[in-house]
Amino acid sequence: MLTDICRRAATDFADRHAYLTEAGWGITYAELDRAVDEAAAGLRTRGIGEGDAVALVMWSTVDYVVLYLALARLGAVTAGLNPKLRTREIGACLDVVDPALIIVAEDLSDTTQGRRTPVESMRPGTSADTVAEAFRTGGTAPRSTPTADRDRPVCICFTSGSTGMPKGAFYTGRQLEAIAELDTGGAWGGSGHGISPTHFAHVGFMTKLPWLLASGRTTHLLDRWSAGPVLRLIADHRMPAVTGVAPQLALMVRHRLIDELDFSAVKAVVAGGAASPPALVHECREKFRAGYSIRYSSTESGGIGLGTALDADDEEALHTIGRPRPGVDASIRDADGEPVAAGTIGELWLRSDCVMSGYWNDPEGTAETLVDGWLRTGDLARVDERGCYRLAGRLKEMFIRGGYNVYPMEVESVLIAHPAVAEIALVPRPDEVMGEIGVAVVVATAGRTPPSLDELRTFGAAALASYKLPEAIRIVEELPRNSSDKIDRRALAAREG
């Protein structure tokens, strides 16, 4: 389906820029389709065909888009690897994929050295004629396509690996169709401008490229994400939506340009990928004068899950992840997979046509995660009296203090409201008496004296049982984050071990 959408876009939006780079050059939809055809022909001469997996270890450039579409045109499978990963982590991902070919950016070539798999390095293009140049053939490229099969794998998206070795969630054409239908409502066109806030190997790009092409929008690419240039693009092109992960949004609302530029065209702020502190939600709504929607999803859910309404009241907007989006079912289950009563904390399960087919080359992991059509997210949550879902942490992050379960995110959601707390993570520390106790790792609010342990405990006592409150505190300049900008809880816990 990627091929069909790309070719239709090349006709309907022929002279419109599909991508514009920070260097000032771009590629139109017609030029993109031609480059894809030629790259597909070049990949075919290397023996790549239907069912072959090819790994891309590349930055988020036009070249990445061309190669992904070219591989889809051949019926091959694209495995995107986050270029921020270290050599060991990239090696672990490649071991999972077992690709027929690895394509690596020239400046990342040291991360793939020593592989027995064929490796080709390449420089990024500097014009529409030179993108993916090493793979493009001269003249007219073949227009043949593999046999239509909606259940053929198209892409592999890796989890962040924050709780262990990464897993590769794979998606077929059927799921990409479902995601495109949900995100666009079946509409075609609409133009406009936008920015991709995540790297292209992320599920937010890999599974959503079909609807990005179908929208006919012009996507602006930055060599490196930076709040100032992003704010200028949003204002200059009158973008109706601001998208990103919470740390990016925090940098934007604290940048001097937020008070200097015109953001009257912005109608929505949409945040995913990481938790949004209540103070950030409030600040974004004030600065952009727009609704803020928290989007909860995962790599395995196809980037589709739950969300808060743009017009939500403070209780929903600041303290929940909202309700299931259209086409998504959600359920809270106990350890035996049985639904629990409203208000009870359990594991969040999701069901939709967008959920992954499974983990690549990992049938055991797939069987553990996909149960009777449901996706076990590994996240703990509860449903409140209004039907909104509230996260309580990761299943594997829960710790036991004196026989009682403690869910870090539940505690953090209360303590983050302390005026001297900018960010907080609760992690366990071994204890000879209680087994484990909670340690509050805190980033203090700028210009404020860091809170003491007693102040935090007193602040949280009205909403939390005493056994949930932290019994130690550590003040830090910043919380460690992984390659997906999520808090690296494993690193924090290791520090306390």
Secondary structure as GFF3:
##gff-version 3
##sequence-region A 1 497
A	DSSP	alpha_helix	2	12	.	.	.	ID=ss1
A	DSSP	beta_strand	17	21	.	.	.	ID=ss2
A	DSSP	beta_strand	26	28	.	.	.	ID=ss3
A	DSSP	alpha_helix	29	45	.	.	.	ID=ss4
A	DSSP	beta_strand	53	57	.	.	.	ID=ss5
A	DSSP	alpha_helix	62	74	.	.	.	ID=ss6
A	DSSP	beta_strand	77	81	.	.	.	ID=ss7
A	DSSP	alpha_helix	87	97	.	.	.	ID=ss8
A	DSSP	beta_strand	101	105	.	.	.	ID=ss9
A	DSSP	three_ten_helix	106	112	.	.	.	ID=ss10
A	DSSP	beta_strand	119	122	.	.	.	ID=ss11
A	DSSP	three_ten_helix	133	135	.	.	.	ID=ss12
A	DSSP	beta_strand	153	158	.	.	.	ID=ss13
A	DSSP	beta_strand	168	172	.	.	.	ID=ss14
A	DSSP	alpha_helix	173	184	.	.	.	ID=ss15
A	DSSP	beta_strand	193	195	.	.	.	ID=ss16
A	DSSP	alpha_helix	203	206	.	.	.	ID=ss17
A	DSSP	alpha_helix	209	215	.	.	.	ID=ss18
A	DSSP	beta_strand	218	221	.	.	.	ID=ss19
A	DSSP	alpha_helix	227	236	.	.	.	ID=ss20
A	DSSP	beta_strand	241	244	.	.	.	ID=ss21
A	DSSP	alpha_helix	246	253	.	.	.	ID=ss22
A	DSSP	three_ten_helix	256	259	.	.	.	ID=ss23
A	DSSP	beta_strand	268	271	.	.	.	ID=ss24
A	DSSP	alpha_helix	278	288	.	.	.	ID=ss25
A	DSSP	beta_strand	291	296	.	.	.	ID=ss26
A	DSSP	beta_strand	306	307	.	.	.	ID=ss27
A	DSSP	alpha_helix	314	319	.	.	.	ID=ss28
A	DSSP	beta_strand	323	324	.	.	.	ID=ss29
A	DSSP	beta_strand	329	333	.	.	.	ID=ss30
A	DSSP	beta_strand	346	351	.	.	.	ID=ss31
A	DSSP	beta_strand	358	359	.	.	.	ID=ss32
A	DSSP	alpha_helix	363	369	.	.	.	ID=ss33
A	DSSP	beta_strand	370	371	.	.	.	ID=ss34
A	DSSP	beta_strand	374	383	.	.	.	ID=ss35
A	DSSP	beta_strand	389	394	.	.	.	ID=ss36
A	DSSP	beta_strand	399	401	.	.	.	ID=ss37
A	DSSP	beta_strand	404	406	.	.	.	ID=ss38
A	DSSP	alpha_helix	408	415	.	.	.	ID=ss39
A	DSSP	beta_strand	421	431	.	.	.	ID=ss40
A	DSSP	beta_strand	435	444	.	.	.	ID=ss41
A	DSSP	alpha_helix	453	460	.	.	.	ID=ss42
A	DSSP	three_ten_helix	466	468	.	.	.	ID=ss43
A	DSSP	beta_strand	472	475	.	.	.	ID=ss44
A	DSSP	alpha_helix	489	496	.	.	.	ID=ss45
###
